[in-house]
Amino acid sequence: MKAKDPELLGGYIEDFLHQGELGKRIAEQQVLEEWRKLGGGNIGRYTNNVYLSGRKLFVKLTSPLLKNDLMMSRSTLVERLNGKVGTSVIDDIVFL
């Protein structure tokens, strides 16, 4: 009987985590964490509340000037956040 080649356990764990509802929840949490890291943490400093509802990211900012600037680059931010996570989690960002 020939022995099988060894396989890395990490690949199996990653496959398990990224399937179904669990993978979706993990990706959503990663988007929230990436938001807080944007701009070297400067954007996170002015973020009062951030949450996901559906495929929209809702962000409550404390600075009206920052809110205005970020609204101009909303589509770029969506692409950047989805790119960091590696999957399409959000379609839009709503600034409150």
C-alpha positions, 0 to 999 in steps of 0.5 A: 500500500502506497502512503499518501503525500502529506497535506497541510492542515491549514488549507483544510481549515481555510476551506472550512472557514470560507464556506457558507455563513461562517465565511460571510461573517468572517469577511464582514468582520474583516471589512470592519477591521480594515475600515478602522485601519484606513489612512493609517488609523486617521480615518478610524480616529474620526469614526464614531460607529461603523456597521454592516447592513445588507451589503452596505457599510454604514459609517458615522463620522465626527468630522463633516470635512472628512465625511465630505472628502470620503463621499467623493471617493466612495467607490474607490473605498468600496473597491479597496475594502473588498480588495483587502478582504479578497471577496465582494462584501460591500456594494456601497458606503453610507456616511452618517 
